[in-house]
């Protein structure tokens, strides 16, 4: 996984609640074997009409949000089935950070395991960021080390994160790598104890 510390980007404001994993990546696109290539199907039925043409009114199709790495949504993001394809699609599309007031537990954990930083802010804070982002392109800097989201307008929002997942994302480790690192630390500590 790629390490995450600072992510500077315009936000993509997805002003919707209860976005479920079937809306994130629809079941007809789950037959792929590899983890890559799912980004083109992200929010497919919201992004495209029945003929496969882009819907100009959907936020991901608006030019001012192209290249965005930060998705901001409403409550209960990632609810529904536990498919790991949902974070794969989000990451493959280019998002490194998802901000919402709350996440479904399995989706939340799957984000960490796949190199995405899910940030929980209050509903009021998310509403504020979404409103700014819908009025005009709103640029923020996410700093994982400091656990802050800073707007270019001077706004600062703080978030909490489990130290285990913070270390994992900062170093770009998956769970196997992190387990190995801890085992190495324990081994080194025990060797020092033996010397003394």
Rosetta constraint file for C-alpha pairs under 8 A:
AtomPair CA 1 CA 114 HARMONIC 7.08 0.50
AtomPair CA 1 CA 115 HARMONIC 5.79 0.50
AtomPair CA 1 CA 172 HARMONIC 4.78 0.50
AtomPair CA 1 CA 173 HARMONIC 6.09 0.50
AtomPair CA 1 CA 174 HARMONIC 6.62 0.50
AtomPair CA 2 CA 115 HARMONIC 6.74 0.50
AtomPair CA 2 CA 169 HARMONIC 7.88 0.50
AtomPair CA 2 CA 171 HARMONIC 7.82 0.50
AtomPair CA 2 CA 172 HARMONIC 4.81 0.50
AtomPair CA 2 CA 173 HARMONIC 7.99 0.50
AtomPair CA 3 CA 115 HARMONIC 7.54 0.50
AtomPair CA 3 CA 169 HARMONIC 5.50 0.50
AtomPair CA 3 CA 170 HARMONIC 5.08 0.50
AtomPair CA 3 CA 171 HARMONIC 5.04 0.50
AtomPair CA 3 CA 172 HARMONIC 3.76 0.50
AtomPair CA 3 CA 173 HARMONIC 7.52 0.50
AtomPair CA 4 CA 96 HARMONIC 7.99 0.50
AtomPair CA 4 CA 115 HARMONIC 7.74 0.50
AtomPair CA 4 CA 117 HARMONIC 7.90 0.50
AtomPair CA 4 CA 144 HARMONIC 7.19 0.50
AtomPair CA 4 CA 169 HARMONIC 5.51 0.50
AtomPair CA 4 CA 170 HARMONIC 5.08 0.50
AtomPair CA 4 CA 171 HARMONIC 7.38 0.50
AtomPair CA 4 CA 172 HARMONIC 6.88 0.50
AtomPair CA 5 CA 142 HARMONIC 7.70 0.50
AtomPair CA 5 CA 143 HARMONIC 5.67 0.50
AtomPair CA 5 CA 144 HARMONIC 4.91 0.50
AtomPair CA 5 CA 145 HARMONIC 6.17 0.50
AtomPair CA 5 CA 169 HARMONIC 7.70 0.50
AtomPair CA 5 CA 170 HARMONIC 5.67 0.50
AtomPair CA 6 CA 141 HARMONIC 6.68 0.50
AtomPair CA 6 CA 142 HARMONIC 5.46 0.50
AtomPair CA 6 CA 143 HARMONIC 4.56 0.50
AtomPair CA 6 CA 144 HARMONIC 6.34 0.50
AtomPair CA 7 CA 69 HARMONIC 7.46 0.50
AtomPair CA 7 CA 96 HARMONIC 7.70 0.50
AtomPair CA 7 CA 97 HARMONIC 7.95 0.50
AtomPair CA 7 CA 141 HARMONIC 5.60 0.50
AtomPair CA 7 CA 142 HARMONIC 5.07 0.50
AtomPair CA 7 CA 143 HARMONIC 6.71 0.50
AtomPair CA 8 CA 69 HARMONIC 7.83 0.50
AtomPair CA 8 CA 139 HARMONIC 7.23 0.50
AtomPair CA 8 CA 140 HARMONIC 5.84 0.50
AtomPair CA 8 CA 141 HARMONIC 4.29 0.50
AtomPair CA 8 CA 142 HARMONIC 6.35 0.50
AtomPair CA 9 CA 68 HARMONIC 5.74 0.50
AtomPair CA 9 CA 69 HARMONIC 5.85 0.50
AtomPair CA 9 CA 70 HARMONIC 6.50 0.50
AtomPair CA 9 CA 139 HARMONIC 5.46 0.50
AtomPair CA 9 CA 140 HARMONIC 5.80 0.50
AtomPair CA 9 CA 141 HARMONIC 6.57 0.50
AtomPair CA 10 CA 65 HARMONIC 6.73 0.50
AtomPair CA 10 CA 68 HARMONIC 5.46 0.50
AtomPair CA 10 CA 69 HARMONIC 7.30 0.50
AtomPair CA 10 CA 70 HARMONIC 6.95 0.50
AtomPair CA 10 CA 137 HARMONIC 6.18 0.50
AtomPair CA 10 CA 138 HARMONIC 5.34 0.50
AtomPair CA 10 CA 139 HARMONIC 4.03 0.50
AtomPair CA 10 CA 140 HARMONIC 6.25 0.50
AtomPair CA 11 CA 65 HARMONIC 7.10 0.50
AtomPair CA 11 CA 68 HARMONIC 5.97 0.50
AtomPair CA 11 CA 69 HARMONIC 7.04 0.50
AtomPair CA 11 CA 70 HARMONIC 4.95 0.50
AtomPair CA 11 CA 71 HARMONIC 5.82 0.50
AtomPair CA 11 CA 72 HARMONIC 6.66 0.50
AtomPair CA 11 CA 133 HARMONIC 6.50 0.50
AtomPair CA 11 CA 137 HARMONIC 7.22 0.50
AtomPair CA 11 CA 138 HARMONIC 5.96 0.50
AtomPair CA 11 CA 139 HARMONIC 6.12 0.50
AtomPair CA 11 CA 140 HARMONIC 7.02 0.50
AtomPair CA 12 CA 59 HARMONIC 7.13 0.50
AtomPair CA 12 CA 60 HARMONIC 7.21 0.50
AtomPair CA 12 CA 65 HARMONIC 5.85 0.50
AtomPair CA 12 CA 68 HARMONIC 6.28 0.50
AtomPair CA 12 CA 69 HARMONIC 7.93 0.50
AtomPair CA 12 CA 70 HARMONIC 6.17 0.50
AtomPair CA 12 CA 71 HARMONIC 4.84 0.50
AtomPair CA 12 CA 72 HARMONIC 6.02 0.50
AtomPair CA 12 CA 133 HARMONIC 7.07 0.50
AtomPair CA 13 CA 59 HARMONIC 7.15 0.50
AtomPair CA 13 CA 71 HARMONIC 6.36 0.50
AtomPair CA 13 CA 72 HARMONIC 5.09 0.50
AtomPair CA 13 CA 73 HARMONIC 6.36 0.50
AtomPair CA 13 CA 130 HARMONIC 5.28 0.50
AtomPair CA 13 CA 133 HARMONIC 5.76 0.50
AtomPair CA 13 CA 134 HARMONIC 6.35 0.50
AtomPair CA 14 CA 59 HARMONIC 6.89 0.50
AtomPair CA 14 CA 71 HARMONIC 7.03 0.50
AtomPair CA 14 CA 72 HARMONIC 5.82 0.50
AtomPair CA 14 CA 73 HARMONIC 4.81 0.50
AtomPair CA 14 CA 74 HARMONIC 7.46 0.50
AtomPair CA 14 CA 130 HARMONIC 7.54 0.50
AtomPair CA 15 CA 72 HARMONIC 7.65 0.50
AtomPair CA 15 CA 73 HARMONIC 5.43 0.50
AtomPair CA 15 CA 74 HARMONIC 6.02 0.50
AtomPair CA 15 CA 130 HARMONIC 6.72 0.50
AtomPair CA 16 CA 73 HARMONIC 6.03 0.50
AtomPair CA 16 CA 74 HARMONIC 5.38 0.50
AtomPair CA 16 CA 75 HARMONIC 7.82 0.50
AtomPair CA 17 CA 73 HARMONIC 7.07 0.50
AtomPair CA 17 CA 74 HARMONIC 4.65 0.50
AtomPair CA 17 CA 75 HARMONIC 5.02 0.50
AtomPair CA 17 CA 76 HARMONIC 6.32 0.50
AtomPair CA 17 CA 77 HARMONIC 6.79 0.50
AtomPair CA 18 CA 74 HARMONIC 7.35 0.50
AtomPair CA 18 CA 75 HARMONIC 6.13 0.50
AtomPair CA 18 CA 76 HARMONIC 4.85 0.50
AtomPair CA 18 CA 77 HARMONIC 5.47 0.50
AtomPair CA 18 CA 78 HARMONIC 7.24 0.50
AtomPair CA 18 CA 79 HARMONIC 6.37 0.50
AtomPair CA 19 CA 23 HARMONIC 6.48 0.50
AtomPair CA 19 CA 24 HARMONIC 7.21 0.50
AtomPair CA 19 CA 76 HARMONIC 6.92 0.50
AtomPair CA 19 CA 77 HARMONIC 5.04 0.50
AtomPair CA 19 CA 78 HARMONIC 5.74 0.50
AtomPair CA 19 CA 79 HARMONIC 6.45 0.50
AtomPair CA 20 CA 24 HARMONIC 6.39 0.50
AtomPair CA 20 CA 77 HARMONIC 6.52 0.50
AtomPair CA 20 CA 78 HARMONIC 4.78 0.50
AtomPair CA 20 CA 79 HARMONIC 4.44 0.50
AtomPair CA 20 CA 80 HARMONIC 5.05 0.50
AtomPair CA 20 CA 81 HARMONIC 7.68 0.50
AtomPair CA 21 CA 25 HARMONIC 6.03 0.50
AtomPair CA 21 CA 26 HARMONIC 7.51 0.50
AtomPair CA 21 CA 78 HARMONIC 5.29 0.50
AtomPair CA 21 CA 79 HARMONIC 6.11 0.50
AtomPair CA 21 CA 80 HARMONIC 5.65 0.50
AtomPair CA 21 CA 81 HARMONIC 6.18 0.50
AtomPair CA 21 CA 82 HARMONIC 7.51 0.50
AtomPair CA 21 CA 83 HARMONIC 7.00 0.50
AtomPair CA 21 CA 86 HARMONIC 5.73 0.50
AtomPair CA 22 CA 26 HARMONIC 4.57 0.50
AtomPair CA 22 CA 27 HARMONIC 6.37 0.50
AtomPair CA 22 CA 80 HARMONIC 7.20 0.50
AtomPair CA 22 CA 81 HARMONIC 7.45 0.50
AtomPair CA 23 CA 43 HARMONIC 5.56 0.50
AtomPair CA 23 CA 44 HARMONIC 7.62 0.50
AtomPair CA 23 CA 45 HARMONIC 7.41 0.50
AtomPair CA 23 CA 46 HARMONIC 7.96 0.50
AtomPair CA 24 CA 42 HARMONIC 5.48 0.50
AtomPair CA 24 CA 43 HARMONIC 4.75 0.50
AtomPair CA 24 CA 44 HARMONIC 7.65 0.50
AtomPair CA 24 CA 78 HARMONIC 7.74 0.50
AtomPair CA 24 CA 86 HARMONIC 5.79 0.50
AtomPair CA 24 CA 89 HARMONIC 7.51 0.50
AtomPair CA 24 CA 90 HARMONIC 7.80 0.50
AtomPair CA 25 CA 29 HARMONIC 6.96 0.50
AtomPair CA 25 CA 30 HARMONIC 7.82 0.50
AtomPair CA 25 CA 38 HARMONIC 7.85 0.50
AtomPair CA 25 CA 41 HARMONIC 6.23 0.50
AtomPair CA 25 CA 42 HARMONIC 5.38 0.50
AtomPair CA 25 CA 43 HARMONIC 6.04 0.50
AtomPair CA 25 CA 44 HARMONIC 7.05 0.50
AtomPair CA 25 CA 85 HARMONIC 6.91 0.50
AtomPair CA 25 CA 86 HARMONIC 5.63 0.50
AtomPair CA 25 CA 89 HARMONIC 6.74 0.50
AtomPair CA 26 CA 30 HARMONIC 7.39 0.50
AtomPair CA 26 CA 41 HARMONIC 7.70 0.50
AtomPair CA 26 CA 43 HARMONIC 7.66 0.50
AtomPair CA 26 CA 44 HARMONIC 7.26 0.50
AtomPair CA 26 CA 45 HARMONIC 7.95 0.50
AtomPair CA 29 CA 38 HARMONIC 7.75 0.50
AtomPair CA 29 CA 41 HARMONIC 7.13 0.50
AtomPair CA 30 CA 85 HARMONIC 7.13 0.50
AtomPair CA 35 CA 85 HARMONIC 7.54 0.50
AtomPair CA 35 CA 88 HARMONIC 6.25 0.50
AtomPair CA 36 CA 88 HARMONIC 7.14 0.50
AtomPair CA 36 CA 89 HARMONIC 7.89 0.50
AtomPair CA 36 CA 92 HARMONIC 6.32 0.50
AtomPair CA 37 CA 89 HARMONIC 7.57 0.50
AtomPair CA 37 CA 92 HARMONIC 6.54 0.50
AtomPair CA 38 CA 42 HARMONIC 6.75 0.50
AtomPair CA 38 CA 85 HARMONIC 7.57 0.50
AtomPair CA 38 CA 88 HARMONIC 6.52 0.50
AtomPair CA 38 CA 89 HARMONIC 4.50 0.50
AtomPair CA 38 CA 92 HARMONIC 6.15 0.50
AtomPair CA 38 CA 93 HARMONIC 7.45 0.50
AtomPair CA 39 CA 88 HARMONIC 7.51 0.50
AtomPair CA 39 CA 89 HARMONIC 4.40 0.50
AtomPair CA 39 CA 90 HARMONIC 6.26 0.50
AtomPair CA 39 CA 91 HARMONIC 7.16 0.50
AtomPair CA 39 CA 92 HARMONIC 4.52 0.50
AtomPair CA 39 CA 93 HARMONIC 3.96 0.50
AtomPair CA 39 CA 94 HARMONIC 7.65 0.50
AtomPair CA 40 CA 44 HARMONIC 7.63 0.50
AtomPair CA 40 CA 89 HARMONIC 7.67 0.50
AtomPair CA 40 CA 93 HARMONIC 6.69 0.50
AtomPair CA 41 CA 89 HARMONIC 7.05 0.50
AtomPair CA 42 CA 89 HARMONIC 5.58 0.50
AtomPair CA 42 CA 90 HARMONIC 6.61 0.50
AtomPair CA 42 CA 93 HARMONIC 7.08 0.50
AtomPair CA 43 CA 47 HARMONIC 5.98 0.50
AtomPair CA 44 CA 48 HARMONIC 5.89 0.50
AtomPair CA 45 CA 49 HARMONIC 6.70 0.50
AtomPair CA 46 CA 55 HARMONIC 7.39 0.50
AtomPair CA 46 CA 58 HARMONIC 6.76 0.50
AtomPair CA 47 CA 54 HARMONIC 5.67 0.50
AtomPair CA 47 CA 55 HARMONIC 5.49 0.50
AtomPair CA 47 CA 58 HARMONIC 6.00 0.50
AtomPair CA 47 CA 60 HARMONIC 7.01 0.50
AtomPair CA 47 CA 61 HARMONIC 6.77 0.50
AtomPair CA 48 CA 52 HARMONIC 5.18 0.50
AtomPair CA 48 CA 53 HARMONIC 5.16 0.50
AtomPair CA 48 CA 54 HARMONIC 4.44 0.50
AtomPair CA 48 CA 55 HARMONIC 5.31 0.50
AtomPair CA 49 CA 53 HARMONIC 5.44 0.50
AtomPair CA 49 CA 54 HARMONIC 6.48 0.50
AtomPair CA 49 CA 55 HARMONIC 6.32 0.50
AtomPair CA 54 CA 61 HARMONIC 6.82 0.50
AtomPair CA 55 CA 61 HARMONIC 6.96 0.50
AtomPair CA 56 CA 61 HARMONIC 5.96 0.50
AtomPair CA 56 CA 62 HARMONIC 6.74 0.50
AtomPair CA 57 CA 61 HARMONIC 7.32 0.50
AtomPair CA 57 CA 62 HARMONIC 7.44 0.50
AtomPair CA 58 CA 62 HARMONIC 6.93 0.50
AtomPair CA 59 CA 65 HARMONIC 7.39 0.50
AtomPair CA 60 CA 65 HARMONIC 6.49 0.50
AtomPair CA 60 CA 66 HARMONIC 7.15 0.50
AtomPair CA 61 CA 65 HARMONIC 7.69 0.50
AtomPair CA 61 CA 66 HARMONIC 7.62 0.50
AtomPair CA 62 CA 66 HARMONIC 7.01 0.50
AtomPair CA 64 CA 137 HARMONIC 6.51 0.50
AtomPair CA 65 CA 137 HARMONIC 7.31 0.50
AtomPair CA 67 CA 94 HARMONIC 7.07 0.50
AtomPair CA 68 CA 94 HARMONIC 7.10 0.50
AtomPair CA 68 CA 95 HARMONIC 6.72 0.50
AtomPair CA 69 CA 94 HARMONIC 5.61 0.50
AtomPair CA 69 CA 95 HARMONIC 4.01 0.50
AtomPair CA 69 CA 96 HARMONIC 5.36 0.50
AtomPair CA 69 CA 97 HARMONIC 6.43 0.50
AtomPair CA 70 CA 95 HARMONIC 5.47 0.50
AtomPair CA 70 CA 96 HARMONIC 6.23 0.50
AtomPair CA 70 CA 97 HARMONIC 4.79 0.50
AtomPair CA 70 CA 98 HARMONIC 5.80 0.50
AtomPair CA 70 CA 99 HARMONIC 7.46 0.50
AtomPair CA 71 CA 95 HARMONIC 6.54 0.50
AtomPair CA 71 CA 97 HARMONIC 6.29 0.50
AtomPair CA 71 CA 98 HARMONIC 4.75 0.50
AtomPair CA 71 CA 99 HARMONIC 6.19 0.50
AtomPair CA 72 CA 98 HARMONIC 5.79 0.50
AtomPair CA 72 CA 99 HARMONIC 4.64 0.50
AtomPair CA 72 CA 100 HARMONIC 5.95 0.50
AtomPair CA 72 CA 126 HARMONIC 7.27 0.50
AtomPair CA 72 CA 129 HARMONIC 7.83 0.50
AtomPair CA 72 CA 130 HARMONIC 6.79 0.50
AtomPair CA 73 CA 77 HARMONIC 7.05 0.50
AtomPair CA 73 CA 98 HARMONIC 7.60 0.50
AtomPair CA 73 CA 99 HARMONIC 6.26 0.50
AtomPair CA 73 CA 100 HARMONIC 5.07 0.50
AtomPair CA 73 CA 101 HARMONIC 7.94 0.50
AtomPair CA 73 CA 126 HARMONIC 7.36 0.50
AtomPair CA 73 CA 130 HARMONIC 7.58 0.50
AtomPair CA 74 CA 100 HARMONIC 5.27 0.50
AtomPair CA 74 CA 101 HARMONIC 6.16 0.50
AtomPair CA 74 CA 102 HARMONIC 7.60 0.50
AtomPair CA 74 CA 123 HARMONIC 7.46 0.50
AtomPair CA 74 CA 126 HARMONIC 7.05 0.50
AtomPair CA 74 CA 127 HARMONIC 7.85 0.50
AtomPair CA 75 CA 100 HARMONIC 6.06 0.50
AtomPair CA 75 CA 101 HARMONIC 5.13 0.50
AtomPair CA 75 CA 102 HARMONIC 5.08 0.50
AtomPair CA 75 CA 103 HARMONIC 6.94 0.50
AtomPair CA 75 CA 123 HARMONIC 7.43 0.50
AtomPair CA 76 CA 100 HARMONIC 7.75 0.50
AtomPair CA 76 CA 101 HARMONIC 7.34 0.50
AtomPair CA 76 CA 102 HARMONIC 4.97 0.50
AtomPair CA 76 CA 103 HARMONIC 4.68 0.50
AtomPair CA 76 CA 104 HARMONIC 5.82 0.50
AtomPair CA 77 CA 100 HARMONIC 6.86 0.50
AtomPair CA 77 CA 102 HARMONIC 6.42 0.50
AtomPair CA 77 CA 103 HARMONIC 4.65 0.50
AtomPair CA 77 CA 104 HARMONIC 6.18 0.50
AtomPair CA 78 CA 86 HARMONIC 7.80 0.50
AtomPair CA 78 CA 103 HARMONIC 5.95 0.50
AtomPair CA 78 CA 104 HARMONIC 5.39 0.50
AtomPair CA 78 CA 107 HARMONIC 5.46 0.50
AtomPair CA 78 CA 108 HARMONIC 7.58 0.50
AtomPair CA 79 CA 103 HARMONIC 7.08 0.50
AtomPair CA 79 CA 104 HARMONIC 4.87 0.50
AtomPair CA 79 CA 107 HARMONIC 7.19 0.50
AtomPair CA 80 CA 104 HARMONIC 7.92 0.50
AtomPair CA 82 CA 106 HARMONIC 6.07 0.50
AtomPair CA 82 CA 107 HARMONIC 6.63 0.50
AtomPair CA 84 CA 88 HARMONIC 6.65 0.50
AtomPair CA 84 CA 107 HARMONIC 7.51 0.50
AtomPair CA 84 CA 110 HARMONIC 6.42 0.50
AtomPair CA 85 CA 89 HARMONIC 6.07 0.50
AtomPair CA 86 CA 90 HARMONIC 6.38 0.50
AtomPair CA 86 CA 107 HARMONIC 7.82 0.50
AtomPair CA 87 CA 91 HARMONIC 6.00 0.50
AtomPair CA 87 CA 107 HARMONIC 7.44 0.50
AtomPair CA 87 CA 110 HARMONIC 6.74 0.50
AtomPair CA 87 CA 111 HARMONIC 5.74 0.50
AtomPair CA 87 CA 114 HARMONIC 6.91 0.50
AtomPair CA 87 CA 116 HARMONIC 7.52 0.50
AtomPair CA 88 CA 92 HARMONIC 5.91 0.50
AtomPair CA 88 CA 114 HARMONIC 7.16 0.50
AtomPair CA 89 CA 93 HARMONIC 6.04 0.50
AtomPair CA 90 CA 94 HARMONIC 6.66 0.50
AtomPair CA 90 CA 95 HARMONIC 5.70 0.50
AtomPair CA 90 CA 96 HARMONIC 7.93 0.50
AtomPair CA 91 CA 95 HARMONIC 5.09 0.50
AtomPair CA 91 CA 96 HARMONIC 6.08 0.50
AtomPair CA 91 CA 114 HARMONIC 7.96 0.50
AtomPair CA 91 CA 115 HARMONIC 7.84 0.50
AtomPair CA 91 CA 116 HARMONIC 6.84 0.50
AtomPair CA 95 CA 116 HARMONIC 7.64 0.50
AtomPair CA 96 CA 115 HARMONIC 7.29 0.50
AtomPair CA 96 CA 116 HARMONIC 4.99 0.50
AtomPair CA 96 CA 117 HARMONIC 6.29 0.50
AtomPair CA 97 CA 116 HARMONIC 5.64 0.50
AtomPair CA 97 CA 117 HARMONIC 4.71 0.50
AtomPair CA 97 CA 118 HARMONIC 5.83 0.50
AtomPair CA 97 CA 119 HARMONIC 7.28 0.50
AtomPair CA 98 CA 116 HARMONIC 7.43 0.50
AtomPair CA 98 CA 117 HARMONIC 6.35 0.50
AtomPair CA 98 CA 118 HARMONIC 4.84 0.50
AtomPair CA 98 CA 119 HARMONIC 6.14 0.50
AtomPair CA 99 CA 118 HARMONIC 5.91 0.50
AtomPair CA 99 CA 119 HARMONIC 4.69 0.50
AtomPair CA 99 CA 120 HARMONIC 5.97 0.50
AtomPair CA 99 CA 121 HARMONIC 6.97 0.50
AtomPair CA 99 CA 126 HARMONIC 7.52 0.50
AtomPair CA 100 CA 118 HARMONIC 7.79 0.50
AtomPair CA 100 CA 119 HARMONIC 6.46 0.50
AtomPair CA 100 CA 120 HARMONIC 5.34 0.50
AtomPair CA 100 CA 121 HARMONIC 6.12 0.50
AtomPair CA 100 CA 122 HARMONIC 7.84 0.50
AtomPair CA 100 CA 123 HARMONIC 7.62 0.50
AtomPair CA 100 CA 126 HARMONIC 6.33 0.50
AtomPair CA 101 CA 120 HARMONIC 5.05 0.50
AtomPair CA 101 CA 121 HARMONIC 5.03 0.50
AtomPair CA 101 CA 122 HARMONIC 5.14 0.50
AtomPair CA 101 CA 123 HARMONIC 5.09 0.50
AtomPair CA 101 CA 126 HARMONIC 6.61 0.50
AtomPair CA 102 CA 120 HARMONIC 5.91 0.50
AtomPair CA 102 CA 121 HARMONIC 7.84 0.50
AtomPair CA 103 CA 107 HARMONIC 6.87 0.50
AtomPair CA 103 CA 108 HARMONIC 5.77 0.50
AtomPair CA 103 CA 120 HARMONIC 7.83 0.50
AtomPair CA 104 CA 108 HARMONIC 6.01 0.50
AtomPair CA 105 CA 109 HARMONIC 6.29 0.50
AtomPair CA 106 CA 110 HARMONIC 6.10 0.50
AtomPair CA 107 CA 111 HARMONIC 6.20 0.50
AtomPair CA 108 CA 112 HARMONIC 6.97 0.50
AtomPair CA 108 CA 118 HARMONIC 6.55 0.50
AtomPair CA 109 CA 113 HARMONIC 6.47 0.50
AtomPair CA 110 CA 114 HARMONIC 6.22 0.50
AtomPair CA 111 CA 115 HARMONIC 6.26 0.50
AtomPair CA 111 CA 116 HARMONIC 4.82 0.50
AtomPair CA 111 CA 117 HARMONIC 6.51 0.50
AtomPair CA 111 CA 118 HARMONIC 6.56 0.50
AtomPair CA 112 CA 116 HARMONIC 5.49 0.50
AtomPair CA 112 CA 117 HARMONIC 6.21 0.50
AtomPair CA 112 CA 118 HARMONIC 7.41 0.50
AtomPair CA 112 CA 165 HARMONIC 6.50 0.50
AtomPair CA 112 CA 168 HARMONIC 7.95 0.50
AtomPair CA 112 CA 169 HARMONIC 7.19 0.50
AtomPair CA 113 CA 174 HARMONIC 6.12 0.50
AtomPair CA 113 CA 175 HARMONIC 6.94 0.50
AtomPair CA 114 CA 174 HARMONIC 7.52 0.50
AtomPair CA 115 CA 169 HARMONIC 6.27 0.50
AtomPair CA 115 CA 172 HARMONIC 7.13 0.50
AtomPair CA 115 CA 174 HARMONIC 7.93 0.50
AtomPair CA 116 CA 169 HARMONIC 7.89 0.50
AtomPair CA 117 CA 169 HARMONIC 7.52 0.50
AtomPair CA 119 CA 159 HARMONIC 6.67 0.50
AtomPair CA 119 CA 160 HARMONIC 7.90 0.50
AtomPair CA 119 CA 161 HARMONIC 7.94 0.50
AtomPair CA 120 CA 159 HARMONIC 6.51 0.50
AtomPair CA 120 CA 160 HARMONIC 7.70 0.50
AtomPair CA 121 CA 125 HARMONIC 6.09 0.50
AtomPair CA 121 CA 126 HARMONIC 6.27 0.50
AtomPair CA 121 CA 157 HARMONIC 7.63 0.50
AtomPair CA 121 CA 158 HARMONIC 7.67 0.50
AtomPair CA 121 CA 159 HARMONIC 6.36 0.50
AtomPair CA 122 CA 126 HARMONIC 6.21 0.50
AtomPair CA 123 CA 127 HARMONIC 6.04 0.50
AtomPair CA 124 CA 128 HARMONIC 6.18 0.50
AtomPair CA 125 CA 129 HARMONIC 6.27 0.50
AtomPair CA 125 CA 157 HARMONIC 7.55 0.50
AtomPair CA 126 CA 130 HARMONIC 5.97 0.50
AtomPair CA 127 CA 131 HARMONIC 6.00 0.50
AtomPair CA 128 CA 132 HARMONIC 6.31 0.50
AtomPair CA 129 CA 133 HARMONIC 6.10 0.50
AtomPair CA 130 CA 134 HARMONIC 6.07 0.50
AtomPair CA 131 CA 135 HARMONIC 6.27 0.50
AtomPair CA 132 CA 136 HARMONIC 6.48 0.50
AtomPair CA 132 CA 137 HARMONIC 7.66 0.50
AtomPair CA 132 CA 138 HARMONIC 6.18 0.50
AtomPair CA 133 CA 137 HARMONIC 5.34 0.50
AtomPair CA 133 CA 138 HARMONIC 4.77 0.50
AtomPair CA 138 CA 151 HARMONIC 7.49 0.50
AtomPair CA 138 CA 152 HARMONIC 7.75 0.50
AtomPair CA 139 CA 151 HARMONIC 6.08 0.50
AtomPair CA 139 CA 152 HARMONIC 6.01 0.50
AtomPair CA 140 CA 149 HARMONIC 6.55 0.50
AtomPair CA 140 CA 150 HARMONIC 5.35 0.50
AtomPair CA 140 CA 151 HARMONIC 4.27 0.50
AtomPair CA 140 CA 152 HARMONIC 5.93 0.50
AtomPair CA 141 CA 149 HARMONIC 5.70 0.50
AtomPair CA 141 CA 150 HARMONIC 5.13 0.50
AtomPair CA 141 CA 151 HARMONIC 6.46 0.50
AtomPair CA 141 CA 152 HARMONIC 7.86 0.50
AtomPair CA 142 CA 147 HARMONIC 7.58 0.50
AtomPair CA 142 CA 148 HARMONIC 5.90 0.50
AtomPair CA 142 CA 149 HARMONIC 4.50 0.50
AtomPair CA 142 CA 150 HARMONIC 6.42 0.50
AtomPair CA 143 CA 147 HARMONIC 5.60 0.50
AtomPair CA 143 CA 148 HARMONIC 5.31 0.50
AtomPair CA 143 CA 149 HARMONIC 6.38 0.50
AtomPair CA 144 CA 148 HARMONIC 6.68 0.50
AtomPair CA 144 CA 166 HARMONIC 7.36 0.50
AtomPair CA 144 CA 170 HARMONIC 7.44 0.50
AtomPair CA 145 CA 170 HARMONIC 7.69 0.50
AtomPair CA 147 CA 158 HARMONIC 5.85 0.50
AtomPair CA 147 CA 159 HARMONIC 5.48 0.50
AtomPair CA 147 CA 160 HARMONIC 6.55 0.50
AtomPair CA 147 CA 161 HARMONIC 7.75 0.50
AtomPair CA 148 CA 156 HARMONIC 6.66 0.50
AtomPair CA 148 CA 157 HARMONIC 5.57 0.50
AtomPair CA 148 CA 158 HARMONIC 4.47 0.50
AtomPair CA 148 CA 159 HARMONIC 6.09 0.50
AtomPair CA 149 CA 156 HARMONIC 5.74 0.50
AtomPair CA 149 CA 157 HARMONIC 5.01 0.50
AtomPair CA 149 CA 158 HARMONIC 6.32 0.50
AtomPair CA 149 CA 159 HARMONIC 7.87 0.50
AtomPair CA 150 CA 154 HARMONIC 6.69 0.50
AtomPair CA 150 CA 155 HARMONIC 5.69 0.50
AtomPair CA 150 CA 156 HARMONIC 4.51 0.50
AtomPair CA 150 CA 157 HARMONIC 6.38 0.50
AtomPair CA 151 CA 155 HARMONIC 4.98 0.50
AtomPair CA 151 CA 156 HARMONIC 6.38 0.50
AtomPair CA 161 CA 165 HARMONIC 7.08 0.50
AtomPair CA 161 CA 166 HARMONIC 6.37 0.50
AtomPair CA 162 CA 166 HARMONIC 6.18 0.50
AtomPair CA 163 CA 167 HARMONIC 6.10 0.50
AtomPair CA 164 CA 168 HARMONIC 6.33 0.50
AtomPair CA 165 CA 169 HARMONIC 6.16 0.50
AtomPair CA 166 CA 170 HARMONIC 6.05 0.50
AtomPair CA 167 CA 171 HARMONIC 6.13 0.50
AtomPair CA 168 CA 172 HARMONIC 5.88 0.50
AtomPair CA 168 CA 173 HARMONIC 4.90 0.50
AtomPair CA 168 CA 174 HARMONIC 6.52 0.50
AtomPair CA 168 CA 175 HARMONIC 7.48 0.50
AtomPair CA 168 CA 178 HARMONIC 6.44 0.50
AtomPair CA 169 CA 173 HARMONIC 6.41 0.50
AtomPair CA 173 CA 177 HARMONIC 5.28 0.50
AtomPair CA 173 CA 178 HARMONIC 5.78 0.50
AtomPair CA 174 CA 178 HARMONIC 6.21 0.50
AtomPair CA 175 CA 179 HARMONIC 6.07 0.50
AtomPair CA 176 CA 180 HARMONIC 6.25 0.50
AtomPair CA 177 CA 181 HARMONIC 6.19 0.50
AtomPair CA 178 CA 182 HARMONIC 6.28 0.50
AtomPair CA 179 CA 183 HARMONIC 6.18 0.50
AtomPair CA 180 CA 184 HARMONIC 6.18 0.50
AtomPair CA 181 CA 185 HARMONIC 6.28 0.50
AtomPair CA 182 CA 186 HARMONIC 6.17 0.50
AtomPair CA 183 CA 187 HARMONIC 6.06 0.50
AtomPair CA 184 CA 188 HARMONIC 6.09 0.50
AtomPair CA 185 CA 189 HARMONIC 6.09 0.50
AtomPair CA 186 CA 190 HARMONIC 6.13 0.50
AtomPair CA 187 CA 191 HARMONIC 6.20 0.50
AtomPair CA 188 CA 192 HARMONIC 6.31 0.50
AtomPair CA 189 CA 193 HARMONIC 6.33 0.50
AtomPair CA 190 CA 194 HARMONIC 6.27 0.50
AtomPair CA 191 CA 195 HARMONIC 6.41 0.50
AtomPair CA 192 CA 196 HARMONIC 6.45 0.50
